Amino acid sequence: MTRQTWLLSGAVILAVVLWFALSPAGEERVTADLIDQFDSATDKRPDPSVFSVVDATIAGESRRAIQVADPSRLVYTVTVPNDGQLQFSLGLQESAWSVEGDGVLFRVLVAAGGPPTEVLNVQLNPYSNAGDRMWHDLSVDLSEYEGETVDLYFNTNASPPNPPGRDDRNGDLALWAEPRVVAR
């Protein structure tokens, strides 16, 4: 090997070592940005017209989100990476905060070749609860599904399950912000 080849090889090795040494430990890598993949969602119920991708601002903080105007189901098919996690934020549009209603029930389910299993259930009611007047950053551990192709269900319900039979849609402007699957 010539001296120039040795120097070039050494520079490449040094660059690789520095890259690994200076990379932040525990950095997450997005494997599925569900806003970018919105058009390829496998199910949009009751129909696609109830969904829209928007820039939503809550308490002065703007995020890219999927807004839902009615009770809904949105399903994505994704392959879960090693040490995978579903991350997203929930909220209701600020214009809904002054509208009397019972809020929105957000549910996330995962199906891996069988019936879906509920992995998250959160009710937000910013009209009655000032603590709900913000983005709620949440995550779901998907590591038990790593390497599998699963269906992720994002459901919104107009009313909480109790009392049964209620369908109060007042102020139901639900937001799923920045939904993504990450490898931790």
N, C-alpha and C positions, 0 to 999 in steps of 0.2 A: 504494500500500500504506500501511496505517496504521502508526503507530509500534508498536502492540501486535503486529501481524503481523510486523514486522521483528524485534522482540525475540524472539518465539516462534520464528521461523525461525532466528535466531542461536543460540538455546538448543538447538534440535534439532541444528544443525550442530556445535556445540561438544560435545554429548553423543556424537555419532557419532565425532568426532575423538578424544575422550578414550577411548572404548571401544576403538578400534583401537590407540591409543597405549599403553594400559595392559594390553591382552591379552597374555599370555605368548607369546613367539615360539616356534614349533615345537610348539604345543599340539596334542595328538591328539584326534580326534573319533571316538567309537565309532559305527560304522555298522551293526554286527550283534553283539549280545550273544547268544552261542550258548547260554548258560544260559537266558536268557529265551525263546529260540526252541527249547528242547529238545523241546517237544511237536510242533513242525513239522519235526523232522529227517526226511528222506525215506527213511532206511533205518536200522533198528536190528537188527543181527544178533548172535547167532543168534536172539534174540527180545527184545522190550522189557523183559522181567523181569530181565535181567542189568544194567540201568542204573538208577541212582537219583541224584537231585540231593540233595546233602548239604552241610552245613557241616563241612568237614574241618580238623582242626588237626594241623599237623606242626611239630615243634620250637617249639611255643608260638605259632605264627602260623596263624590261622584264615582260610580262604578258601572261597568257594562253589565247589562242584566237581561234576562228573559222576563218580560212582564206578562202576567196572566190575568185576564179580565173575568173569567168564570171558573167554576170548579173544573179541574183538568187533570189530564195524565199526559206526561211527556216521557218517552222511553228512548234510551240510547243503548246500543250494543257496543261494548268496549272489551278489550283484553286487559286484564289487570296485571300491572307490572309487579316485580318482586317488591315486597314491602310497600304495596300500593295503598293509597288513601284518596278518598273523595273529599274535595274541599269546595266550599261555597259559602255564600252569605245570604241571609234571608232578610226581607224587609217588606213594608207596605209603603206605597207612594205617600208622600207627605200630604197630598190632597185628601187622602183617606182618613187622616188622623182626626178630623173634625166631623166625620160622618158617623152618626150613631149606628152601631152594629156590633156583632159578636166576634169579629176578627176572622182570621183565616187559619185553617189547620194545614200545616205543611207535613208531608210524609215522604220518606225515601224508602224504597224497597229494592232488594237485590234478588235476581233469579239466576241460578246457575244450573240450567237443565231441568228445573223443576218449578214448582209453584214459587212465586215471589215471597220473600221474607222481609218483614218490616224491620228496618235498622235505625230509623229516626222518626220521631213524631213530636212536632213542636207547634204550639198555637201562639200566634201573635195577635194582639188586639190593642193597637196604639190609641184607640178612642178611650178605652177604659184604663189602660196601663201605660203611664208615661215612660216606663222603662223599656217599652217596645218601640219607642220612637228613635230608633238607631238601626244600624246594620248589625246583624247577629252573625258572627263568623263561626262556622261549624265545620266539623270534619267527621268522616266515617272511616274507620279502619277496614280496609278491604284485603288485608294480608292473607286471610284464610282462603281467598279466591285467587291467589297469585298464579299467573300462567293460564288462568281460565278465561274464556270469553263469557261475559255475563251481560244481563240486561239490567240497566239502572232505571228505576221508575221514579219520576218526580211527580208527586200527586199534590194537588191542592183541593181542599174541601171548603165549602162556603161557611160551614158552621162546625163547631166541635161536636163530638159524638153525643154529648149530653147537653140539653135534653134531646132525645131521639126525634127524628122527623122534622127537625127545623132546617130551613134553607134560607138563612138571612144573608143576602149578597151585598148588603149596604157597605160601601167603602172597601170592597174586596179588590184591591189593586195590588196583587201579590207580585213579589220580585224574587227571582233566583239569580243572584249576582255571582259572576265569575265562577261558574261551576267548572271543575276540572278534576282530572285524575292525575295524581302525581306519584312518582317513585321517590320514597324518602331515602 
